[in-house]
Amino acid sequence: MRRFVVAISVWLLALGAATPAVADADRCTARFPKVEWTTVAVDAPVTVATAGMAPAMSDRFAADVQEIARQIQSEISGLDGTAVCLATPEVGLDAGDLVARGQRLHAVAFGAERMFAISAVEIRMVEDAIAFGLPHIALHQVGKELGLAAGYPQPLASTIAHWYLARVNGNAERYHTELVVALFLDDPNPQERTAADATRWVDGAAVDPFLFDPQFVVSPMGDFIEYAVNARGVDVLRDPTQETWGALENEWRIAMRDELLEGRRGSWGAEWGVAIVVGVLLLAVALAWQNHRRKKRAAARRPTPPLDESLFTSGPDSSLDTNP
């Protein structure tokens, strides 16, 4: 009798664990009814269903979803109950009125529906699409929790998504290095900036559904979010106000300038920084010009071959001397 009770308990637990997975396939089917979806098990706050994929590929992408979703959930939450639908290009997701006729649906995040769909046109871009798309869904829920009538604002939402994307694809350090120089050339005196000079981080309303092509969402600006989180903690992402983010941008620009000048603001100053950058550029131009002149002189010193007199005769008996 005891064994029978234990068996029934295990069966009920298994049935309960399987219910979210079935619901996930049903949700993908409800949105894309012409596609046959297969559920893939993941240990994450989201569920995954795939279409047209071999089991090995499904498992690979499901693992990407699991890792990224866990990270987002631990930092900003908002992904509970999200369904992720992954399909190969051959499947052909019915975009309905989401895109113009004849265009392909690449990736779309449904914030209100808590659903993310990808057509894996570029296999190498699937992980990037997941890293960029899921934060929009999470931030949509955060906006609801904060009571924001227009949702979590743009462009701050997409900049946060770029932060996740840069960490996933391993470009965060490279972007930081590029921005250290780019921001200095844009404004070598960031300490003179006022709140009015800051980017309008919260002026745009949330976009839902949010459609994008993962091949064209690259941006280094996630480095700004990295600075903000390091400076004020991850809870700053739940404070989408211009006052907060305008001040953070100016702080970030000053910190980047100081990093470029090794923090010697008192002794070097921005003017010295400009002189250093201009000096490097002038040196590069001078070296290029010197190399050009060297090649030109080398060509001028090449020996001239002897004159071929046969070029001036019309035949074997011809002579240059026309006198009898």
Secondary structure as a PSIPRED ss2 file (coil, helix, strand):
# PSIPRED VFORMAT (PSIPRED V4.0)

   1 M C   1.000  0.000  0.000
   2 R H   0.000  1.000  0.000
   3 R H   0.000  1.000  0.000
   4 F H   0.000  1.000  0.000
   5 V H   0.000  1.000  0.000
   6 V H   0.000  1.000  0.000
   7 A H   0.000  1.000  0.000
   8 I H   0.000  1.000  0.000
   9 S H   0.000  1.000  0.000
  10 V H   0.000  1.000  0.000
  11 W H   0.000  1.000  0.000
  12 L H   0.000  1.000  0.000
  13 L H   0.000  1.000  0.000
  14 A H   0.000  1.000  0.000
  15 L H   0.000  1.000  0.000
  16 G H   0.000  1.000  0.000
  17 A H   0.000  1.000  0.000
  18 A H   0.000  1.000  0.000
  19 T H   0.000  1.000  0.000
  20 P H   0.000  1.000  0.000
  21 A H   0.000  1.000  0.000
  22 V H   0.000  1.000  0.000
  23 A H   0.000  1.000  0.000
  24 D H   0.000  1.000  0.000
  25 A H   0.000  1.000  0.000
  26 D H   0.000  1.000  0.000
  27 R H   0.000  1.000  0.000
  28 C H   0.000  1.000  0.000
  29 T H   0.000  1.000  0.000
  30 A H   0.000  1.000  0.000
  31 R H   0.000  1.000  0.000
  32 F C   1.000  0.000  0.000
  33 P C   1.000  0.000  0.000
  34 K C   1.000  0.000  0.000
  35 V C   1.000  0.000  0.000
  36 E C   1.000  0.000  0.000
  37 W C   1.000  0.000  0.000
  38 T E   0.000  0.000  1.000
  39 T E   0.000  0.000  1.000
  40 V E   0.000  0.000  1.000
  41 A C   1.000  0.000  0.000
  42 V C   1.000  0.000  0.000
  43 D C   1.000  0.000  0.000
  44 A C   1.000  0.000  0.000
  45 P C   1.000  0.000  0.000
  46 V E   0.000  0.000  1.000
  47 T E   0.000  0.000  1.000
  48 V E   0.000  0.000  1.000
  49 A E   0.000  0.000  1.000
  50 T E   0.000  0.000  1.000
  51 A E   0.000  0.000  1.000
  52 G C   1.000  0.000  0.000
  53 M C   1.000  0.000  0.000
  54 A C   1.000  0.000  0.000
  55 P H   0.000  1.000  0.000
  56 A H   0.000  1.000  0.000
  57 M H   0.000  1.000  0.000
  58 S H   0.000  1.000  0.000
  59 D H   0.000  1.000  0.000
  60 R H   0.000  1.000  0.000
  61 F H   0.000  1.000  0.000
  62 A H   0.000  1.000  0.000
  63 A H   0.000  1.000  0.000
  64 D H   0.000  1.000  0.000
  65 V H   0.000  1.000  0.000
  66 Q H   0.000  1.000  0.000
  67 E H   0.000  1.000  0.000
  68 I H   0.000  1.000  0.000
  69 A H   0.000  1.000  0.000
  70 R H   0.000  1.000  0.000
  71 Q H   0.000  1.000  0.000
  72 I H   0.000  1.000  0.000
  73 Q H   0.000  1.000  0.000
  74 S H   0.000  1.000  0.000
  75 E H   0.000  1.000  0.000
  76 I C   1.000  0.000  0.000
  77 S C   1.000  0.000  0.000
  78 G C   1.000  0.000  0.000
  79 L C   1.000  0.000  0.000
  80 D C   1.000  0.000  0.000
  81 G C   1.000  0.000  0.000
  82 T E   0.000  0.000  1.000
  83 A E   0.000  0.000  1.000
  84 V E   0.000  0.000  1.000
  85 C E   0.000  0.000  1.000
  86 L E   0.000  0.000  1.000
  87 A E   0.000  0.000  1.000
  88 T C   1.000  0.000  0.000
  89 P C   1.000  0.000  0.000
  90 E C   1.000  0.000  0.000
  91 V C   1.000  0.000  0.000
  92 G C   1.000  0.000  0.000
  93 L C   1.000  0.000  0.000
  94 D C   1.000  0.000  0.000
  95 A C   1.000  0.000  0.000
  96 G C   1.000  0.000  0.000
  97 D C   1.000  0.000  0.000
  98 L C   1.000  0.000  0.000
  99 V C   1.000  0.000  0.000
 100 A C   1.000  0.000  0.000
 101 R C   1.000  0.000  0.000
 102 G C   1.000  0.000  0.000
 103 Q C   1.000  0.000  0.000
 104 R C   1.000  0.000  0.000
 105 L C   1.000  0.000  0.000
 106 H C   1.000  0.000  0.000
 107 A E   0.000  0.000  1.000
 108 V E   0.000  0.000  1.000
 109 A E   0.000  0.000  1.000
 110 F E   0.000  0.000  1.000
 111 G C   1.000  0.000  0.000
 112 A C   1.000  0.000  0.000
 113 E C   1.000  0.000  0.000
 114 R C   1.000  0.000  0.000
 115 M E   0.000  0.000  1.000
 116 F E   0.000  0.000  1.000
 117 A E   0.000  0.000  1.000
 118 I E   0.000  0.000  1.000
 119 S E   0.000  0.000  1.000
 120 A C   1.000  0.000  0.000
 121 V C   1.000  0.000  0.000
 122 E C   1.000  0.000  0.000
 123 I H   0.000  1.000  0.000
 124 R H   0.000  1.000  0.000
 125 M H   0.000  1.000  0.000
 126 V H   0.000  1.000  0.000
 127 E H   0.000  1.000  0.000
 128 D H   0.000  1.000  0.000
 129 A H   0.000  1.000  0.000
 130 I H   0.000  1.000  0.000
 131 A H   0.000  1.000  0.000
 132 F H   0.000  1.000  0.000
 133 G H   0.000  1.000  0.000
 134 L H   0.000  1.000  0.000
 135 P H   0.000  1.000  0.000
 136 H H   0.000  1.000  0.000
 137 I H   0.000  1.000  0.000
 138 A H   0.000  1.000  0.000
 139 L H   0.000  1.000  0.000
 140 H H   0.000  1.000  0.000
 141 Q H   0.000  1.000  0.000
 142 V H   0.000  1.000  0.000
 143 G H   0.000  1.000  0.000
 144 K H   0.000  1.000  0.000
 145 E H   0.000  1.000  0.000
 146 L C   1.000  0.000  0.000
 147 G C   1.000  0.000  0.000
 148 L C   1.000  0.000  0.000
 149 A C   1.000  0.000  0.000
 150 A C   1.000  0.000  0.000
 151 G C   1.000  0.000  0.000
 152 Y C   1.000  0.000  0.000
 153 P C   1.000  0.000  0.000
 154 Q E   0.000  0.000  1.000
 155 P C   1.000  0.000  0.000
 156 L H   0.000  1.000  0.000
 157 A H   0.000  1.000  0.000
 158 S H   0.000  1.000  0.000
 159 T H   0.000  1.000  0.000
 160 I H   0.000  1.000  0.000
 161 A H   0.000  1.000  0.000
 162 H H   0.000  1.000  0.000
 163 W H   0.000  1.000  0.000
 164 Y H   0.000  1.000  0.000
 165 L H   0.000  1.000  0.000
 166 A H   0.000  1.000  0.000
 167 R H   0.000  1.000  0.000
 168 V H   0.000  1.000  0.000
 169 N H   0.000  1.000  0.000
 170 G C   1.000  0.000  0.000
 171 N C   1.000  0.000  0.000
 172 A H   0.000  1.000  0.000
 173 E H   0.000  1.000  0.000
 174 R H   0.000  1.000  0.000
 175 Y H   0.000  1.000  0.000
 176 H H   0.000  1.000  0.000
 177 T H   0.000  1.000  0.000
 178 E H   0.000  1.000  0.000
 179 L H   0.000  1.000  0.000
 180 V H   0.000  1.000  0.000
 181 V H   0.000  1.000  0.000
 182 A H   0.000  1.000  0.000
 183 L H   0.000  1.000  0.000
 184 F H   0.000  1.000  0.000
 185 L H   0.000  1.000  0.000
 186 D H   0.000  1.000  0.000
 187 D C   1.000  0.000  0.000
 188 P C   1.000  0.000  0.000
 189 N C   1.000  0.000  0.000
 190 P H   0.000  1.000  0.000
 191 Q H   0.000  1.000  0.000
 192 E H   0.000  1.000  0.000
 193 R C   1.000  0.000  0.000
 194 T C   1.000  0.000  0.000
 195 A H   0.000  1.000  0.000
 196 A H   0.000  1.000  0.000
 197 D H   0.000  1.000  0.000
 198 A C   1.000  0.000  0.000
 199 T C   1.000  0.000  0.000
 200 R C   1.000  0.000  0.000
 201 W C   1.000  0.000  0.000
 202 V C   1.000  0.000  0.000
 203 D C   1.000  0.000  0.000
 204 G E   0.000  0.000  1.000
 205 A C   1.000  0.000  0.000
 206 A C   1.000  0.000  0.000
 207 V C   1.000  0.000  0.000
 208 D C   1.000  0.000  0.000
 209 P C   1.000  0.000  0.000
 210 F E   0.000  0.000  1.000
 211 L E   0.000  0.000  1.000
 212 F E   0.000  0.000  1.000
 213 D C   1.000  0.000  0.000
 214 P H   0.000  1.000  0.000
 215 Q H   0.000  1.000  0.000
 216 F H   0.000  1.000  0.000
 217 V C   1.000  0.000  0.000
 218 V C   1.000  0.000  0.000
 219 S C   1.000  0.000  0.000
 220 P C   1.000  0.000  0.000
 221 M C   1.000  0.000  0.000
 222 G H   0.000  1.000  0.000
 223 D H   0.000  1.000  0.000
 224 F H   0.000  1.000  0.000
 225 I H   0.000  1.000  0.000
 226 E H   0.000  1.000  0.000
 227 Y H   0.000  1.000  0.000
 228 A H   0.000  1.000  0.000
 229 V H   0.000  1.000  0.000
 230 N H   0.000  1.000  0.000
 231 A H   0.000  1.000  0.000
 232 R H   0.000  1.000  0.000
 233 G C   1.000  0.000  0.000
 234 V H   0.000  1.000  0.000
 235 D H   0.000  1.000  0.000
 236 V H   0.000  1.000  0.000
 237 L H   0.000  1.000  0.000
 238 R H   0.000  1.000  0.000
 239 D C   1.000  0.000  0.000
 240 P C   1.000  0.000  0.000
 241 T C   1.000  0.000  0.000
 242 Q H   0.000  1.000  0.000
 243 E H   0.000  1.000  0.000
 244 T H   0.000  1.000  0.000
 245 W H   0.000  1.000  0.000
 246 G H   0.000  1.000  0.000
 247 A H   0.000  1.000  0.000
 248 L H   0.000  1.000  0.000
 249 E H   0.000  1.000  0.000
 250 N H   0.000  1.000  0.000
 251 E H   0.000  1.000  0.000
 252 W H   0.000  1.000  0.000
 253 R H   0.000  1.000  0.000
 254 I H   0.000  1.000  0.000
 255 A H   0.000  1.000  0.000
 256 M H   0.000  1.000  0.000
 257 R H   0.000  1.000  0.000
 258 D H   0.000  1.000  0.000
 259 E H   0.000  1.000  0.000
 260 L H   0.000  1.000  0.000
 261 L C   1.000  0.000  0.000
 262 E C   1.000  0.000  0.000
 263 G C   1.000  0.000  0.000
 264 R C   1.000  0.000  0.000
 265 R C   1.000  0.000  0.000
 266 G C   1.000  0.000  0.000
 267 S C   1.000  0.000  0.000
 268 W C   1.000  0.000  0.000
 269 G H   0.000  1.000  0.000
 270 A H   0.000  1.000  0.000
 271 E H   0.000  1.000  0.000
 272 W H   0.000  1.000  0.000
 273 G H   0.000  1.000  0.000
 274 V H   0.000  1.000  0.000
 275 A H   0.000  1.000  0.000
 276 I H   0.000  1.000  0.000
 277 V H   0.000  1.000  0.000
 278 V H   0.000  1.000  0.000
 279 G H   0.000  1.000  0.000
 280 V H   0.000  1.000  0.000
 281 L H   0.000  1.000  0.000
 282 L H   0.000  1.000  0.000
 283 L H   0.000  1.000  0.000
 284 A H   0.000  1.000  0.000
 285 V H   0.000  1.000  0.000
 286 A H   0.000  1.000  0.000
 287 L H   0.000  1.000  0.000
 288 A H   0.000  1.000  0.000
 289 W H   0.000  1.000  0.000
 290 Q H   0.000  1.000  0.000
 291 N H   0.000  1.000  0.000
 292 H H   0.000  1.000  0.000
 293 R H   0.000  1.000  0.000
 294 R H   0.000  1.000  0.000
 295 K H   0.000  1.000  0.000
 296 K H   0.000  1.000  0.000
 297 R H   0.000  1.000  0.000
 298 A H   0.000  1.000  0.000
 299 A H   0.000  1.000  0.000
 300 A H   0.000  1.000  0.000
 301 R C   1.000  0.000  0.000
 302 R C   1.000  0.000  0.000
 303 P C   1.000  0.000  0.000
 304 T C   1.000  0.000  0.000
 305 P C   1.000  0.000  0.000
 306 P C   1.000  0.000  0.000
 307 L C   1.000  0.000  0.000
 308 D C   1.000  0.000  0.000
 309 E H   0.000  1.000  0.000
 310 S H   0.000  1.000  0.000
 311 L H   0.000  1.000  0.000
 312 F H   0.000  1.000  0.000
 313 T C   1.000  0.000  0.000
 314 S C   1.000  0.000  0.000
 315 G C   1.000  0.000  0.000
 316 P C   1.000  0.000  0.000
 317 D C   1.000  0.000  0.000
 318 S C   1.000  0.000  0.000
 319 S C   1.000  0.000  0.000
 320 L C   1.000  0.000  0.000
 321 D C   1.000  0.000  0.000
 322 T C   1.000  0.000  0.000
 323 N C   1.000  0.000  0.000
 324 P C   1.000  0.000  0.000
